[in-house]
């Protein structure tokens, strides 16, 4: 979803295509770093007898939540391009919290993912606040 938002931004906002590309790369970077951390930590997903998860997952690994990481990276990176922050953060929070409801993450997985995504969404080239196109 977040990579798609970035791709649409690149198509529709040609004057800032480079900034959109860098913001989208930060979302992809959040996913890549999240995956590396999951492999290092190797925490198993929640498992309660008689209460299966409500969705399938690609791996058995839980910490941190990739949905939270990419969501908060995207919300911050795209809001700095001028996209209204309230809907972006509402979407990020909803997607992140859904992972708890679905039974595939512990609360600490989601919190760690949100912190990781926020850190990565706000760093790197082109991560400055909107508007940054120069004097008006």
C-alpha positions in Angstrom: 0.0 0.0 0.0 2.7 2.5 1.1 4.9 1.8 -1.9 1.8 2.3 -4.1 1.1 5.7 -2.5 4.7 6.7 -3.3 4.4 5.5 -6.9 1.2 7.5 -7.4 2.9 10.5 -5.9 5.8 10.1 -8.4 3.4 10.0 -11.3 1.1 12.8 -10.2 3.7 15.3 -8.8 6.3 15.4 -11.6 8.1 18.6 -10.3 8.9 16.7 -7.0 9.3 13.2 -8.5 12.8 12.9 -7.0 11.5 13.7 -3.5 8.7 11.2 -3.9 11.2 8.6 -5.1 13.4 9.2 -2.0 10.4 9.0 0.3 9.3 5.8 -1.3 12.8 4.4 -0.9 12.6 5.2 2.8 9.5 3.0 3.0 11.2 0.2 1.2 14.3 0.7 3.5 12.0 0.4 6.5 10.8 -3.0 5.2 14.3 -4.2 4.5 15.7 -3.2 7.9 12.6 -4.6 9.6 13.2 -8.0 7.9 16.8 -8.0 9.0 15.8 -7.3 12.6 13.2 -10.0 12.5 15.9 -12.5 11.5 18.2 -11.4 14.3 15.6 -11.4 17.0 13.7 -14.5 15.8 10.7 -13.9 18.1 7.8 -16.3 17.4 4.4 -14.9 16.7 1.7 -15.1 19.4 0.2 -18.5 19.8 -2.8 -19.2 22.1 -4.2 -22.8 22.3 -7.7 -22.9 20.8 -7.4 -19.3 19.4 -5.7 -19.3 16.0 -4.6 -16.1 14.3 -7.3 -14.6 12.0 -4.9 -14.3 9.0 -1.9 -16.1 7.5 1.6 -14.6 7.7 4.6 -15.1 5.4 6.9 -16.1 8.3 6.6 -17.3 11.9 8.7 -14.2 13.0 7.0 -11.4 14.9 9.4 -8.6 16.1 9.1 -5.9 14.9 5.9 -5.5 12.9 6.6 -4.8 9.2 3.1 -3.3 8.8 3.9 -0.8 11.6 7.4 0.0 10.3 6.3 0.7 6.7 3.1 2.5 7.8 4.8 4.9 10.0 7.8 5.4 7.6 5.3 6.2 4.9 3.1 8.5 7.0 6.1 10.6 8.0 7.8 10.6 4.7 4.7 11.4 2.7 3.4 14.0 5.1 6.7 15.9 4.7 5.8 16.1 1.0 2.6 17.9 1.9 0.1 15.1 2.0 -2.3 15.8 4.9 -0.8 14.0 7.9 -4.1 13.2 9.7 -5.3 10.6 7.2 -1.8 9.2 6.7 -1.3 8.6 10.4 -4.9 7.4 10.8 -4.2 4.8 8.2 -0.8 3.9 9.7 -2.3 3.5 13.2 -5.2 1.4 11.9 -3.0 -1.0 9.9 -0.7 -1.3 12.8 -3.4 -2.0 15.4 -5.1 -4.5 13.1 -2.1 -6.7 13.6 -3.0 -7.1 17.3 -6.7 -7.8 16.5 -5.7 -10.4 14.0 -3.5 -12.1 16.6 -0.2 -12.0 14.6 1.7 -9.5 16.8 2.4 -8.7 20.4 1.9 -5.0 21.4 5.7 -4.6 21.7 6.1 -5.7 18.0 3.8 -2.9 16.9 5.4 -0.3 19.1 8.9 -1.2 17.9 7.8 -1.2 14.3 6.2 2.2 14.7 9.3 3.6 16.3 11.5 2.1 13.6 9.4 3.4 10.8 9.2 6.9 12.3 13.0 6.9 12.7 13.6 5.8 9.1 10.8 7.9 7.6 12.3 11.1 8.9 15.9 10.5 7.8 17.9 10.6 4.7 18.2 12.9 1.7 15.0 14.8 0.9 13.5 14.1 4.4 13.0 17.8 5.2 9.7 19.3 6.0 7.3 20.6 3.4 7.5 23.2 1.8 11.2 23.0 0.9 11.2 24.2 -2.7 13.0 27.4 -1.9 12.0 31.1 -1.2 8.5 32.2 -2.1 
